[in-house]
Amino acid sequence: MKQGVTKAGVALAAVLVCGGALPFSPASVPIDNKLVRVALSAGVPGAVTKPHVHETNRVMIYFDPGTNKITYQDGKVSPETFRAGDVQWNNAMGTHVAEIIAAQPVNIAHLELKSAPNMVPSVKFPANDPLKLDPAHYKLETDNNQVRVLRLRLRQGEKTPLYAEVFERLLVPLTVARLKVSDAKGAAKTVTYGKADLQWLAPGEEAAENLGDQPYEALIVEFKK
């Protein structure tokens, strides 16, 4: 058994934390644990927020296109333009207001990290890490001392090799999906996800196959330790 990998099959135990009902209105907090606070909200075009701060680093996931116009107390304006499915890293921010500029409400997942900004991870990625084993399907989006974010794309009928995940992680489906998920012993089950059906996953080993009739895309946010 490789360092940090729990017994085979543990990764198959997922906790459903959001039913995938877009838009994210009213706002909700489906996850609040020792690693992260996940807030879901729908930004309304033209509405300016009250002045506020972000005391922690964050991962932002956008389900709709648009621009977030951020204005700081000193008058500095910092627009952030994004597409549907984009992921963005945000450092802690001082007092500011924000305004969504878009054709429709923008559904956003805000992942507020609870690890120390200067943390030094002690757990290393194993040899059978998904990014190392399967770069054709896994692409790196963000990698720093607190998180790593991968983007997974599987066309109809495609599958991943058996890989190991050593960190707890959040799976964020960007499309509907029907998958066959197998563990190291070959035990398999079929799972279905809707868009934004957030899944909290434990460390373990697994392989996935797209059984659906369309491409599957998801973001995987790994929380380092």
N, C-alpha and C positions, 0 to 999 in steps of 0.2 A: 504493500500500500504506500503510495507516494505521500510526501510530507503535506499535511494539512487536508488530505482527502479523507472524508468520513467513509463509512461502509457503503459499498455499492448500492445505488438505488435511492440514497437519501435525497438526491437532487430532484427526484420525482415528486417529492412531497411539497406541493406548492400551496400557498395560502392566497386565495382570491381576495383582493382588497378593493376592487372597484368593478362595477358591473359593465363598464364600457359605455355608459349612457352619456353621450355628448349632446348638448354642451354641458360644461362643468358649472352649472348654475342651478341652485345656489352653491357657493364655494363649500368645500369639504376638506377634511384632513383624514384620509383613509388609513394612513400609517403614521405612527409617532412612537418610535422605539429608541433604543440606545444609540443607534447609528444615524438615523435620519428622520426628519419630519417631512412628509410628503403632503403638500397642499395642492388641491385642484381648484382652478378658477377659470372663469370666462371673462376676458377683458372686453369691455364694451367700447366700441369706437367712439371717440370724442369725449369720453368721461375721464376727467383728471382725478387721480387719487389724492388723498390727503398726504401731507408731508410725512415721510416715514424713513426708517433706516433698515438695512439688512446687516445684522450683526455677525452672520456666518457666511462662509462660502457656499455657493449653490450650483446645482445643475438644473438648467432650464430645458424643458422639452415642449416644443410647440406643435400643436396638431393642426393649425391653420396658418396661412401666410399673413404677413402684415409687418408693421413697424412699431416698436415700442420707443416712444420719444421720452427720454429721461432728462429732466431739468433739475440741476443742483441749486443749492441756496445761493451760490455765487453767480448764478445766471448761465453757467456752462450747460450746453445742450448736447446730449449724447444719444443719437438715434441708433437703434439696434434693429436691423432689417432681417427677417427670417422667412423661411419657406415652411410649408407643412412637412413635418417629420424632422425638422432641424433640432439639434441639441447644442446647447451653449453653456460654457463655463462662466460664472460670474463670481468675482471676488466680493467680499463684504463691502457694503456701500454706505456712504454717509447720507445725511438727510437729503431727500429728493422727492419729486413728484413724477408720476408716470402717466402717459396717455397713449392708448392704442390707436394707431391709424391703420384702418383696414376696411374692407367692404362688408365685413360681418364680424360678429364676436369671435375672439381668438381664444381657443381652449388651451390652457397652459398647465403643465405639471411643474411645480416648484419643489425641488429636492434640497432641503436645508440641512446641510451636513453638521453632525455633532462631534466629529473627530476634531482634534486640535489642528489648526492650520499648518503648524510646523511638525506634525507627526512624522515619524520615521517607520514605515511598515517593516514588520519583522517576518511576515509570511511571504514566501517567494512563489512565483508562478512555476508550475511543474513542467516537465518535458512534454506532457500531453495536454498542454494548454490549448484552447480552441483556436486562438489567433496563430499559434505556431503550426498546429496540425492542419488547419483548413483556411488558409488566407484567401481562397477563392470565394468563400461564403462569409467570412468574418472580416470586417474592416474596422480599423482603429479610429475612433472619433475624438477621444480625450484620454490622456494618461498623465496623472500627476501623483503626488504622495498620498492623496486622500481617496481618489476614485480612478477607475478605468471604465470607459464607456465603449462598448463594441456595437457595431451595426451588423445584424444578421440578415442575409437575403437568401431565400431558397426558392427556386423556380419549381413549378409543378413536378412532383416525382423526385426532386433532388433530396439528398440526405447528407448529414454530417457524419464524420467518424465518431467513435466513442472518445470523448474528451473529459478532462477533469476540471472542475470549478472548485477553487479552494476558499472562495469568499462568499459570504451571503450577498445576494444580489436582487435587484429589481428587474423583472422582465416587463418591457413596455411594448405590447404588440401595436404596430402601426397599421396593420391590415387585419381583416378577419382571417382565421386560420383553422385548419384541421390537421393535427400532427400525430404521428406515431412516435412516442418517446420510449426509448429502451434503456435499461441499466446495464451494468457490467456483466451480469449473469444472463442477459438475454431476455429478461422479463420485460414485457412491453405493455403499454396502454395507449389508447387514443384520447387526445385532448382537443377541445375546441376553444378558441378565443375569439372574442369580438375586438374591434378596434378600441384600444385603451383599457382592455381588461388587465389591469395591473396584477402581476403575480410576484409574490415574495418567495424566493427560492433559497433553500439551504445548500451548503457545499455538498459535492458528490460527483458521480460520474454518470454521463448519459450521452445518448445520440438521438438526433431528431430527424424525422423524414416528413416532407410536406405531402400530405395526402389530399390536400385541397385542390380545387380546380382553378386556382389563380396563384400568382407569386405571393410569398409570405415575407414580410419585413418586420423586424423588431429591433428595439434597442435594449441592450443589457448593461445595467449600471452596477458595477462591482464595487463594494465598499471595503477598502483595504484595512488591514489590521496588523 
